[in-house]
């Protein structure tokens, strides 16, 4: 049975009707695994019906067995759906489910002595559901439970019918003593492989996210890099041209940055770049993009923003920078920026737009720095 996850719904719709799977994704997955096991339980009910039909099992025992299976299924479903399973050390309740299945199988086998050897296969089926969740120690414990339960079944059967095939019973028990512990060891090995694979996948996912971040982020400042800025600008330029919407950019340059490097050292200069990259984007919208264009130059891409709006953003960045205290600099040493703003003109390509912003930036520099100029 494939795992089914509920799709997103409006809050009012969700609260008005019952859904089979809980909203929590992990709980939903646990319930999905339980329903898979529950589907297998239906096969046991079918086997009980077949055995009763063939006269190998009393119909009363078959009905009681089916009712017990359905009761256990309903009990575990309630625990998963109500969240009671979260109070257990293992919220998946794998040990509890497999243990209950083993004990109940033993009860059925006591009443189905002629078909007991065929039903023994269901011990392995029950333990199979614990392989992906339980370690070798837990599986060995369940194997011991199965061996003890089956031994009790054989003993009670002998007390009820001393004429039973004792040699066959010993052979049957010996097979379980050999097979179930071996199955537990191999199941534990498979579980260890699963855990290692899961850990490797998480590590690969983490490394991929790091690589993805490195591909679009500047290593020093953690701001978006030039490549990402150019891709974003090209995309927003196409959108502005297609939808006839405004688009503005703002080129920002840290004033006298070379002097900071020469007098205070490159470590201080790197600190200034990092701190500026941290404070400049504050207050930007989610659709705005800020990044390091190169050296001490930074670029703001402002979709849907006209000339006045871009000037306001640039002025805010300038004022925030002027008022900020930069670590690794003397208290009296203030950092300022100059900014050039350009707004997209229909038919203009991105190169021309950047050139106008750059020209406005140098006009701000020539006007005494710590200024914002619009092209």
C-alpha distance (Angstrom), angle and dihedral (degrees) to the residues before:
residue distance angle dihedral
X1 . . .
X2 3.78 . .
X3 3.76 119.3 .
X4 3.77 112.5 -102.7
X5 3.75 121.1 -154.4
X6 3.75 122.7 -165.2
X7 3.78 114.2 -117.7
X8 3.79 121.6 -125.9
X9 3.78 114.2 -78.0
X10 3.73 136.0 -178.1
X11 3.80 111.4 -86.7
X12 3.79 93.2 -118.7
X13 3.79 92.6 51.5
X14 3.81 91.7 49.1
X15 3.79 93.5 51.0
X16 3.81 94.0 48.3
X17 3.78 98.9 58.5
X18 3.81 140.2 35.4
X19 3.78 117.9 -107.1
X20 3.80 123.5 -159.9
X21 3.79 94.2 -134.8
X22 3.81 123.3 50.5
X23 3.80 120.2 -119.3
X24 3.80 92.4 -115.9
X25 3.81 107.6 93.2
X26 3.81 95.9 -144.5
X27 3.79 92.3 48.5
X28 3.78 88.7 47.9
X29 3.80 90.8 53.6
X30 3.80 91.7 48.0
X31 3.79 90.8 50.5
X32 3.81 89.5 48.0
X33 3.81 91.1 54.7
X34 3.80 90.4 47.3
X35 3.81 91.4 51.8
X36 3.79 88.6 51.4
X37 3.80 89.0 55.3
X38 3.79 89.0 44.0
X39 3.80 89.5 56.4
X40 3.79 88.8 55.8
X41 3.80 89.3 51.9
X42 3.79 87.8 62.2
X43 3.80 87.7 60.9
X44 3.81 88.8 56.8
X45 3.81 89.8 51.6
X46 3.81 88.6 50.4
X47 3.82 89.9 49.9
X48 3.81 90.1 50.5
X49 3.79 90.6 52.3
X50 3.81 90.7 49.6
X51 3.81 92.3 49.3
X52 3.80 91.0 49.3
X53 3.80 90.5 48.4
X54 3.82 90.3 52.0
X55 3.79 91.1 48.8
X56 3.80 94.5 -114.4
X57 3.80 93.3 114.7
X58 3.82 130.5 34.5
X59 3.78 111.7 -109.2
X60 3.78 89.2 -127.7
X61 3.82 90.8 58.0
X62 3.81 90.3 46.7
X63 3.80 92.0 51.8
X64 3.81 92.4 45.2
X65 3.80 90.3 48.2
X66 3.81 92.7 49.9
X67 3.80 91.3 47.2
X68 3.80 91.1 49.6
X69 3.80 92.2 49.9
X70 3.80 91.6 50.1
X71 3.82 90.9 47.0
X72 3.80 92.3 52.1
X73 3.80 90.5 46.9
X74 3.80 91.2 51.2
X75 3.82 91.2 47.6
X76 3.80 94.2 52.0
X77 3.81 91.3 43.2
X78 3.79 89.9 54.5
X79 3.82 91.0 49.7
X80 3.81 92.3 51.6
X81 3.79 95.4 42.2
X82 3.83 94.3 45.9
X83 3.81 94.5 43.8
X84 3.83 95.2 -119.2
X85 3.80 88.3 128.5
X86 3.81 89.0 69.2
X87 3.80 89.0 72.2
X88 3.82 90.3 67.2
X89 3.81 125.4 85.4
X90 3.82 88.3 -119.5
X91 3.83 107.3 38.5
X92 3.81 90.7 -166.4
X93 3.84 88.2 67.3
X94 3.81 89.1 -147.0
X95 3.82 94.6 150.2
X96 3.79 92.2 46.7
X97 3.81 93.6 47.9
X98 3.80 95.3 47.6
X99 3.82 92.3 43.1
X100 3.82 92.1 51.2
X101 3.80 90.5 47.9
X102 3.82 92.0 51.1
X103 3.80 94.1 49.4
X104 3.78 92.1 46.7
X105 3.81 91.5 48.2
X106 3.80 88.9 54.1
X107 3.81 89.7 52.7
X108 3.80 90.9 52.5
X109 3.81 92.4 47.3
X110 3.79 90.7 54.7
X111 3.81 88.2 62.4
X112 3.82 94.3 40.0
X113 3.78 102.0 54.0
X114 3.86 95.5 151.8
X115 3.84 90.8 54.6
X116 3.79 97.3 34.7
X117 3.81 95.9 111.0
X118 3.83 91.1 53.2
X119 3.80 93.0 48.4
X120 3.83 90.8 51.8
X121 3.82 87.8 81.0
X122 3.79 88.7 71.1
X123 3.83 89.6 67.9
X124 3.79 87.6 67.9
X125 3.81 91.3 43.6
X126 3.82 89.9 53.6
X127 3.82 93.0 47.8
X128 3.80 91.2 46.2
X129 3.81 89.4 71.1
X130 3.79 89.7 58.8
X131 3.80 95.9 52.6
X132 3.81 96.2 84.9
X133 3.79 93.9 45.1
X134 3.82 107.9 31.2
X135 3.78 132.4 66.7
X136 3.81 125.1 -131.3
X137 3.83 92.6 -92.7
X138 3.81 93.1 55.8
X139 3.80 91.9 43.7
X140 3.80 90.9 49.9
X141 3.81 89.0 51.5
X142 3.81 90.2 52.7
X143 3.81 90.2 46.9
X144 3.81 88.4 54.0
X145 3.81 90.0 49.9
X146 3.81 90.5 51.2
X147 3.81 92.5 48.0
X148 3.82 92.2 47.7
X149 3.81 92.4 45.9
X150 3.80 92.7 48.9
X151 3.79 90.8 45.8
X152 3.80 88.5 53.9
X153 3.81 89.8 49.6
X154 3.80 91.7 52.5
X155 3.81 92.1 46.6
X156 3.82 93.3 49.1
X157 3.78 90.1 45.8
X158 3.81 90.0 53.1
X159 3.80 91.2 49.6
X160 3.79 89.3 51.4
X161 3.80 94.3 43.4
X162 3.82 115.1 20.1
X163 3.82 88.1 -178.7
X164 3.81 92.1 68.2
X165 3.80 119.9 125.7
X166 3.81 98.7 -90.3
X167 3.81 94.3 -178.9
X168 3.78 91.0 52.0
X169 3.80 90.4 47.3
X170 3.83 91.7 51.5
X171 3.81 89.7 48.4
X172 3.79 90.1 49.5
X173 3.79 91.6 49.1
X174 3.81 92.6 45.7
X175 3.79 91.4 53.5
X176 3.81 89.8 53.8
X177 3.82 91.8 47.6
X178 3.82 89.4 54.4
X179 3.80 101.6 37.3
X180 3.81 103.6 41.0
X181 3.85 97.7 53.0
X182 3.81 89.3 45.3
X183 3.78 89.3 50.2
X184 3.83 89.6 49.9
X185 3.82 91.8 52.1
X186 3.79 93.1 47.8
X187 3.80 90.8 43.8
X188 3.80 89.9 52.5
X189 3.80 89.4 51.1
X190 3.81 90.6 51.5
X191 3.80 89.6 48.3
X192 3.81 91.3 52.2
X193 3.80 89.7 50.9
X194 3.80 89.5 50.2
X195 3.81 91.8 50.6
X196 3.80 91.8 48.5
X197 3.79 91.2 47.5
X198 3.79 90.5 48.9
X199 3.81 91.3 49.5
X200 3.81 90.5 47.5
X201 3.79 91.1 50.3
X202 3.80 91.1 50.8
X203 3.79 90.9 48.7
X204 3.81 91.7 47.6
X205 3.79 90.2 48.8
X206 3.81 90.3 50.3
X207 3.81 91.8 48.4
X208 3.80 91.1 47.0
X209 3.80 90.1 52.3
X210 3.81 89.1 50.4
X211 3.80 91.5 49.7
X212 3.79 90.5 46.6
X213 3.81 90.1 50.7
X214 3.82 91.4 48.1
X215 3.79 89.5 52.3
X216 3.81 92.7 59.4
X217 3.82 103.2 23.8
X218 3.77 131.9 78.0
X219 3.79 108.4 -117.8
X220 3.81 95.9 -138.4
X221 3.80 102.8 41.9
X222 3.84 101.7 21.5
X223 3.82 87.0 -132.6
X224 3.81 118.9 129.1
X225 3.81 112.3 -75.0
X226 3.80 129.5 -124.8
X227 3.80 94.1 -96.4
X228 3.80 92.6 55.6
X229 3.81 91.6 43.7
X230 3.81 91.6 53.7
X231 3.82 91.8 47.9
X232 3.80 90.4 49.0
X233 3.78 92.5 47.1
X234 3.82 91.3 50.0
X235 3.78 91.1 50.1
X236 3.81 94.4 47.1
X237 3.81 90.5 44.6
X238 3.81 90.2 56.0
X239 3.79 91.0 47.7
X240 3.80 92.9 48.8
X241 3.79 91.1 48.5
X242 3.79 92.9 47.0
X243 3.82 97.3 44.0
X244 3.81 96.5 32.4
X245 3.81 90.1 -124.5
X246 3.81 127.5 149.0
X247 3.79 120.5 -97.7
X248 3.78 127.2 -176.3
X249 3.77 135.6 -179.2
X250 3.76 131.5 -162.2
X251 3.80 123.6 -154.2
X252 3.82 111.3 -156.8
X253 3.80 125.9 -168.3
X254 3.82 127.5 -173.6
X255 3.81 109.0 -122.9
X256 3.81 119.6 -119.7
X257 3.77 91.6 -3.5
X258 3.81 93.0 152.5
X259 3.79 88.7 55.8
X260 3.83 90.2 54.2
X261 3.80 90.0 53.0
X262 3.81 93.4 45.6
X263 3.83 96.8 47.1
X264 3.80 103.7 31.3
X265 3.79 102.2 24.8
X266 3.78 136.1 -109.2
X267 3.82 92.4 -78.5
X268 3.81 89.0 62.3
X269 3.79 89.7 46.1
X270 3.81 91.4 52.1
X271 3.80 89.3 49.0
X272 3.81 90.6 53.1
X273 3.81 91.0 51.1
X274 3.80 92.4 49.5
X275 3.79 94.5 46.8
X276 3.79 93.3 46.4
X277 3.82 90.5 49.5
X278 3.81 88.0 53.1
X279 3.83 98.4 49.7
X280 3.82 101.9 34.7
X281 3.85 98.5 69.0
X282 3.80 94.4 50.7
X283 3.76 110.7 119.1
X284 3.79 95.2 19.9
X285 3.79 120.1 134.0
X286 3.78 121.6 -109.7
X287 3.80 91.5 -106.4
X288 3.82 93.6 52.7
X289 3.80 119.0 95.3
X290 3.79 126.8 -150.3
X291 3.78 126.3 -176.1
X292 3.77 149.1 142.7
X293 3.79 109.8 -83.6
X294 3.80 95.0 -173.5
X295 3.78 139.1 -50.3
X296 3.79 107.6 -14.2
X297 3.83 93.3 -19.9
X298 3.79 121.8 106.3
X299 3.78 130.8 -173.1
X300 3.80 131.9 -146.2
X301 3.82 118.9 -160.7
X302 3.81 109.9 -161.0
X303 3.84 114.2 -172.9
X304 3.80 117.2 -160.4
X305 3.83 90.7 13.5
X306 3.78 123.4 127.2
X307 3.81 127.5 -152.9
X308 3.82 96.1 -84.4
X309 3.77 93.0 47.2
X310 3.81 91.9 49.4
X311 3.82 91.0 49.0
X312 3.82 89.1 52.8
X313 3.82 91.6 51.0
X314 3.80 92.6 47.4
X315 3.79 91.7 47.8
X316 3.80 90.7 51.2
X317 3.82 90.5 52.2
X318 3.81 90.2 48.4
X319 3.80 93.5 49.0
X320 3.81 94.4 44.7
X321 3.80 90.7 51.0
X322 3.80 93.8 48.2
X323 3.80 91.7 50.8
X324 3.81 96.1 44.3
X325 3.79 125.6 103.1
X326 3.78 108.9 -133.0
X327 3.80 117.3 -150.1
X328 3.82 117.7 -126.3
X329 3.82 90.5 29.9
X330 3.81 127.7 100.1
X331 3.80 111.7 -95.5
X332 3.82 92.5 -114.9
X333 3.80 92.4 49.7
X334 3.81 107.9 97.2
X335 3.80 124.2 -167.6
X336 3.79 119.7 -141.1
X337 3.78 134.9 179.3
X338 3.77 137.2 -151.0
X339 3.79 121.2 -144.7
X340 3.78 137.3 -162.3
X341 3.81 119.3 -159.3
X342 3.81 126.3 -160.0
X343 3.79 128.8 178.4
X344 3.79 121.3 -152.3
X345 3.80 116.4 -101.2
X346 3.79 115.4 -155.4
X347 3.79 111.6 -96.2
X348 3.80 93.2 20.7
X349 3.81 118.1 126.4
X350 3.80 124.5 -136.5
X351 3.80 93.1 -103.4
X352 3.80 92.1 57.7
X353 3.81 90.8 45.3
X354 3.80 91.6 52.9
X355 3.81 91.3 45.8
X356 3.81 91.2 54.8
X357 3.83 91.7 48.6
X358 3.80 90.1 48.6
X359 3.80 91.2 49.3
X360 3.82 90.7 50.7
X361 3.81 88.9 49.7
X362 3.80 91.8 56.0
X363 3.78 89.8 47.4
X364 3.81 87.4 56.9
X365 3.80 89.6 49.0
X366 3.79 92.3 49.7
X367 3.81 90.5 47.7
X368 3.78 91.3 63.5
X369 3.85 103.0 -78.0
X370 3.80 127.6 -104.4
X371 3.80 87.8 79.2
X372 3.80 140.6 112.8
X373 3.82 119.2 -133.0
X374 3.79 127.2 -177.2
X375 3.79 121.2 -146.1
